[in-house]
Amino acid sequence: MIARTLGVLSLALGACAQTALMPLSEVRAGMKGTGKTVFSGTRIEEFQVEVLGVLENTGPKQSIILGRLSGGPLAHSGVLQGMSGSPVYVNGRLIGAVATAFAFSKDPIAGIRPIEEMLRRPPPEPRRAWSGGTVDLAAQLPAAAEYSAGGSRMVDIATPLSMSGFTAGTVRHFAAELRKLGLEPMQGASGGGRTGAAPGDPRMLVPGSMISVQLVTGDLSVGADGTVTHVGQGKVYAFGHRFLGVGAVEMPFARSEVLTLLPNVNTSFKIASSREWMGAITHDHNAAVAGAVGRRAPMIPVSITVNGDQRARYEMQVVRDSLLAPFLLQMATYSAIDGTERTAGASTITAKGVIEFQGAAPVRIDTIYSADNGAPLLASLSGALPLSYAMQSGFPELAVRRVQLDLSASEEKRAYQVGDVWPSRGRVRPGETVRIHVSLNGPRGQVVKREADWTVPVGLAEGPLNFTVSDAMITNLVEHQHELLQPPASFAQARELLDTLIPNNVVSVRVWRAAPVFQAQGKLLPAPPPSVANILKRSNSAAAGVPAAWGVKLGEVRFRLDGGVVSGSKSVQVEVKD
């Protein structure tokens, strides 16, 4: 154990020869030390630390040094959000970084992450769990860590998340989801950190200085503030705990300036503003975030335009990460709507746009949302959901180049419900055409009528034939549920789903017959030959979740309702008789 620890430390010493490190095995209760952080502006100040002991095995091969902090404003403020990563030294040797704290603690007692854990090589990157079908984009990210400390709960110090240009309603709406991730959202002042500019002077990046990890830059910006623990040979280590736990990543970071401190009964925090861009965070794991000074992180250009009573356009850059980018796009879209339109009450929002890829044709977005309440939240997913599916598929052809959204809003509900459905005849022969009549009940007693013709194939066996008229949500679920529940097996399969999802103003008339449906290699196999069906039955590959009554699809007719959303489903039956 001692030999392994010394080996880790020798590598770290080679990276930054001027910084002496103290292994955890030498840390003892009663030791006195100093920490470094920024309380105001960019000036690094010292605070005092008394080591209270070591909490061992707080996680897999992880320990926490318990310390009492003092000096500066800490007696009044307690441990501050934004102090995460503040280096702690004993006899001039770096022992670790301030990383965890107790909620509602009266005294500034903090957990210090041992430096050897922060410098340890990150574990191999696991394959991310597939979640392409979920609408809860924040739930795809891991929740904040908790530790047991003598029966009390110790947590990673929450990371202040400055959201500049976002509406107060957006901050409130997404606050609960962000706090589950260990982030404390707040409206912030616009700062620097634009990745297109020249990098700042690397000599200004020293242990104790503040940095801001830039998730979004431009007209809207999102920055997560923390403190630098260690710098050496172009590498930077910070936070002393995970940021979002996304593993290997490319996120730009900027030097940050503390505007003021805000003492709070729960947890006090620093209010900071980002300045010049400095480099890129490349790893986000349990013990630290790590990155490279001067490295540029690729970003996704995003443009959002809202046309309503007012017209507003937002240009921004979003981190290129399959889990983060869709959630950030959802927040930006919601804020763009909230900035010019009402988010409560009846409304209808039309979303048009495009997602462009590096090696494939673009995906077009053309849909509509309408509700008595909550349409803006639904519309915020219009670009985020297809972006999530495309990025999580992992195919290089679907590497995103640009996202553009154009939203139009009106303060009225334009929603239609599937009403009566009836066939032109109750019995039909093969080769003849049957007409399905559909009435859609709209606002203020309005009724819209549509018709769909389908010709019965010659040679079709006698028996009942079903026609189901359904909205987009039901149709997409039935047609693509098996594809959304597992990663696509090929680029062609991923592309097919992106191209065939139908929007909310399209009505599907599905023609089908009840029969067994099986699934193999991500595809539905309706009514296979008996010999194949027997093999599939033994392999338990029946298509889970596909309604049995919606068995074998024989055909489909679709029609679009301009300017309105359709919901509901109804079926009728026609007898095929030769």
N, C-alpha and C positions, 0 to 999 in steps of 0.2 A: 504493500500500500504506500509506504513512504517512498520507495523507489519510483513508483508510478507518478506520485505527486511531484517529486523533484524533476522527473522527466518533463512533465507538463510545464513546470515553471522554467526549466532551462530553455525550452522553446520560446516561451513568452519573453524571457530575458534577452534572447537573441533578437526578438522583434523590436524591443525598446530597451536598449542597454542602460539608458540613464534612469530607468524606473526600477527600483528594488521591490520585489514582491515577497509577501509573507504567506507561506502555506497555512492551510487551516489547522494542520497538526500543531502549529506553534501558538495558535491563538488561545489565550487564557482569560478567564474571568478576572476583572480588576484592571486589565490593561487600559491605559489612557491614550487617546489618539485625537486626530483632527480630521475634519472633513472639509471638502471644498464644494461650493455651489455659488449660484448667482441669486442674490436677493433683490437687486435693483440694477437696471440697465444691463451692461455687459461686464461689470466689475466682479471678479471672482473673490468671494470672501470665505473666511474659515469659520467653522463651528467646532465645538468640542464633542468628543465621543468617549463614553465609558463602556467597555465591554462587560456585559452582564453574564454571558455564557454562550454556549453553542447548542442549538436545537438540531439534533442529528436525525437523518432519514425523514426529513419533511416531504421528500419526494424520492423517486428512483435515483439513488446515488447522489442525493442532494441534501445539503445542510444549510442552516441559516444561523448567522452570528447575531445574537441579540444585543442591542446597544442602546444606551440612554444618550440622547442628543441634548446639547445646550449651546447657548451663545446666540448672538444676533437676535432675530425676532422669534426664535423657536419656543421660548417659554410662553409667549403669547399665542403663537399660531399653531404650535404642535408640528408634526411632520407634514410637509407641504406636498400637494400634488405638483409635479414638475421637478421634485427633488430626485426622482428615480434615476439612478446612475451616478449620483454624487459620490465621488471617490472618498474612501476613508483610509487614513494612514496611521500606523503605529510605529513610532521611532523611525519615521521617514519611509517606511515600507508599506506598500499598498496591500491591504487585506481584502478589500472588496468594495461593493457599492451599496448605498442605501436603496432598498428595493421593496420592502414590505412594511406594513403597519397594522395596528389594531384600530378598527372603527370606533369612534367616540372615546378614544383614550384621552384621559386628562393630562398625561405626561407624554413628552415627545420620545416615545420608545419605538425603535424601528428595527426591522430585520435587515441585516447586511448580507448581500449575496457574496460568497467567497470568490475572489478573483480567479482562482483556478477553474471554477465552474464556468465563469464567463468566457475564459479563453479556450476552454475545451472545444475540440472539433465538434461541430453539430452532428447529431445522428443522421444516418441516411434518410433522404427525403422519402416518406411513404407516399404511396399513390393516394391522391385525394379521393374521398368518398364521392360517388356520383350522386348529384342532387339536381339534375337538370330539370326535373318536373316540378319542383317546389316553387311556390310564390313567396315564401318567407325567406328572402335572400339573406337576411342577417343571421338566420338560424344555421346557415352553412358554415359560419365561422365559429371557432371554439370559444367557449365561455371562459371568463377570467378564472385564474387559479385561486385556490384557498388552501390554507395550511392549518394544522392543529398545533396550538402552542399552550400546553398546560390546561387543556379544556376550553381555551378561548379560541376565537377565530381570527387568524391573521391572513390578510389578503395582500396581493400585489397592490402597491400604491397606484391609484387610478391615474391614468394618463390624461392630462387636459387636452381636449380636442377643440381647437379654435376653428369655427365655421364662419368664414368671412363672406359676406354677400348673401348669405342665406336668410330667409325670413325667420322671425321669432316662432311662427307656427310650425315651420319645418323642424327647428331645434326641439320644440316641445313634443312634436309627434314622434320623432325617432329617438328621443332621449332614453326611453326604457330599453330599447334594443341595444343602443350604444353602451349603456351602463352594464348590461349583461356581459359585454365584451371587455369590460375593464376600462372604459373610456368615459370621461366626464365632458359632455358637450357644452359649448358656450359660444355665443356670438362673439366674434373677434374682429379686430381691426385689420384692414388689408395691409399686408406686408410685402416683402420681396419674395425671394426664393424661386423666381421664374427660371425654369430649366434652360431656356434658350440663351440666357445671358452668360457672360464669362463667370467662371467660378471665383469665389472669394479667396483671400490670402490664406493658405493652409496654416500659417503660423498663428492665426487667430483661433484655431481649433485646438484647445488644450483641455486637460482634465479639469472638470468643474464648470466648463462653459456650457451654455444652453444650445440645444439644437431643436429643429422642428422637422419631423418627417412629413413630407409634402405628398398628400394623397390626391389632392386636386389643386391645380393652379390656374389662374386666369380671372375672369369676371366673378367666378365663385372659387373659393379656395378652402381647403381643409388641411390643417396642420396639427400634428400630434407632438407635444412638447416634452422633452426629457433632458437629461444631463449626461455629458460625456464622462466616461470613467477612465478610459485609457486610449492613448494614441501612439502608434509606432509604425514606421515604415509604410506609410500611406494607409494603414488600417485604423479604424475607429471602433470602439466598443462603448455601448451606452445602455441606459435604462436599468440594467441589473435584473430584468425580468422580460418576459415576452411582451411584444407590442400587441400583435393580433395572432401570433402563433401560426403564421402561414408558411413557415419554413423558408426555402429558397425563394427569393423575391427580388424585384428591382424597384426600389422606391427612392426618389430623390430626397435629400435632406438639406436644410439651410441652417445657417447660424441664426440664433434667435436672441431677442432682447426682452428682458423682463420689464414690463411697464409698471406693475405694482403687485403687491401681495394682498390677498383677501382672506383674512381670518374667518373661520367658519366653525360652528359648533360641531358639525360632523367631521369634515376634513377641510383644512385650509388649502388654498392653491395659489399658484403663480398665474398672473395674466401676462402673456408674452405675445410678441409679434415677430414673425420671421423676417429675416433680412436677406443677405445674398446667398445664393445657392453654393453648396460646398462639395457635394458628392452624392453617392447612392448607397442606401442600405441594401445589402445583398443576402443577409440571413436574419431570420426572426424566429428564435427558438426559446425554450423555457427560461434560460438563464440570462439572456442578453439579446440585444440587436447588434449586428456587426455590419460594417460596410467599408467602402473604399473612398478615400478622399480624391476628388477630381473626376470621378467616374460619372458618366451620364446615364441616367435610367430612361429607357424608351417609354413614351407616354402615348395615350390614345387621344387624338383631337376629337372634341365633342362640341357640337353646335346645337343649341336649343332655341327655338323661336316660338313665342306665344302671341297669337292674334286674337284679340278680344276687344274690350272697350279701349284697351291700350295695346300697343305693340312693343314687345321687349325681345331683345336678342342677347344670348349669352354664349361666349366663346371660352372654352376651358380645355385643360389637358388633364386626363385621368390616368392613374397608375395602371399599367398593363398586367393585371392579375385576374385570374379566372374567378376568384371568389370576391375580391374587393371591387373590381370595376363595375359589375352589375348593380351591387348595392349602392355604390356612390352615384351611379347614373340615376337610380331610382330617387335618391334624395335630391339630386340636382333638378330632376324633372318636376318633382313635387314642389320644390321651392320656386321654380320658374312659373308654375301655375299660380301658386299662392301669392306671388309678388304682384300679379295684375288681376287675378280673378278671385272670386269668393270660393272657399273650400267647404263651406257649410251650406246646406240647402240644395234644392234641385238644380241640376246642371247637366249639360251634354258637352263632351269634349271629343273632338276628332283628332286623331293622331296619324300623321303621315311622316315618312322618313325613310332613311336608308342606312344599312350597316354595310360598309365596304370592307373587303378582305384583300389580303396580299396576293392570294393565289386562286381566287374563285370569284364568280359573278356575285354582285351585291344582293343582299336580301332586302326586299321592299317591305315597308311597314305602312299599312293602310287599314285602320280600324277605328272604332268609335266606342265611347263609353257614356252611359247615361244612367242616372240614379236620383232618387229623392235626396240622398245624402251620400257622400263618399266617392263621387265620380273622379275627383282629382287623384285620389289614392290609387284607384284602378288604372287611370291613365298613366300614372308614374311608372307602371310596369310595362308599358307598351314597347319600349325599347330595351328595358332591363332583362326581360325574360328571354327573348331571342338571343340577346348578347350573352346571357349566362349559358344557354344551351350551346351556342357556337364555341365559346371559349373553353367550356368544360369538356367538350368533345375531344380536344387535344390534337386535332389534325392540323398540320402546318398550313394547309390550304385555307383554313379558317382563321388564320392570324389576322386580327382586326386592324384595319388601316385608319378608319374614320367612322364616326357616328353622327348622323344629322337627324334631328327631330323638328317637325313643324306641328304645333298644336293650335287648334282653334276651339274657342270656348263660347258657349251661350248659356244664359241663366234660365233654362227651361229643361224639363225632362222630356226627351223624345224616345220613349221606350214602347215597344209593341210586344204583345203576348200572343203566342200561337193559340188561335181560337178553334173554330170548326175546321175539320178536315173530312172530305168525302170524295169518293171516286165517281167517275162518270158512269160506271157500270159495276155491278157486283160480280159478273162472270165475264171472262175474256178467253179467247182462243190464242194459241201460239201464232205469232205473226201480226196480231192486232195491237192497236195502241189504246192504252188507258190513260185518261186524264185525271189528275189529282187536283182538286180544288182546295185552296187554303185561304182562310180569312185570318187576318192579324188585327187584334184589338189594340188601338192606340190611345193617346191622350184625348181627353174631352169627347169620348164616345166615337172617335174616328175609327173607321174600319177600312183596312187595305186588303184587297183581294188579289191573289196570284194563282197561276195555273202551271202545272208541270206535266208534260207528256212523256210517257215511257212505252216503248214498243216491246212486247213480250217476244223473246227470242223463239225462232222456229225450232221445234224439237224439245222445248222445255217440258219437263214431266208435269203431269196433272197434279193439282193440289193447291193448298192455300199459298198466297203470295202477299207479303206484308210490305206496306209503305209507311215509313216513319218520318214525320216532319219534325225536325229538331233544330235548336239553336246551335251556335258555334261551340259553346263550352261542352255540351253533351256530345256533339259530333267529334270534336277533337279528342275528347276523353276515350270514346269508343274506338276511334281510328288509330290513336297513337299512344294509348296508355302503356302498352307493352314496351314501346320505344322510350318513353319518358322514365320508366322505372329502372332502366339499365343503360350503360354507356352504349353509343352506337358502335356497331361492329366494323363499320367502314365509313370512309368519307362520303360515299354515295348515299348511305343510309342517313347520315347526319344532314346532308344537303336536302334529301327528299323531305325530311320532316320540316325543315325550315321553309321549304317552298310550298308545302301542302297544308299547313295550319290555316284554317279559315278565320276571317275576322268576325266581329260581333254583329255586323249588319248583313251577314249572309245566312240564308236559310237552306238547310239540306233536306232533300227528300230522298231517303235511303230505301232502296228496294232490296229485300232480303228474304231468306227462308231459314227456318230453324234447323240447325245441323251442328254436329260437333266442330269445334274450332281448336286447332293445336298451334303451338308456338315452337319454332326452331330457329336458332341463330338470329334472334331478334325480329323474326318475321312471323306473321300470322299465316297459318296454313288451313284455309277453310275446306272442309269436306274432302280430305285426301282419299286416295284409293283405300279399300279395306285393308290390304296388306300393310300399307304405310301407317294407317290409323292404329292397327294393333301394336306396331312397334312403338309409336308415340305414346300410346296408353301405358305401356309397360315402363316407359321412361319418365312418366309423370310430367309430361311437357304440355299438358292442357293449358290453354291461355288463361292465366289467372286474371280475374278482375273484368273480363269481357262478358257482358251479360249474355246468358245462354239464349235468351229470346231474340238476340240480335245476331244470331249465328252467321250464316253465309251471305255475304254481300253480292248481289247480282248486278247492281247498277246504282247510279246516283244522279240526281238532277239538282242543281243549285240555282238560287236566284238571290240578287242583292236588293236590299231595301235602302235606298239613298236617304241619308240624314237621320237614321234611327237605329236603335239597338233592338234585337229580337231575342226573346227568351221563351222557354217552354218546349214541350214535346208532346206529340200525339200520333197515334198509329191507326191505320185502317187496314182492312184485309180484303183481297179480291181472290176469287176462285178461278184457277186456271183449269179449263175443261175443253178437251179437244172435241 
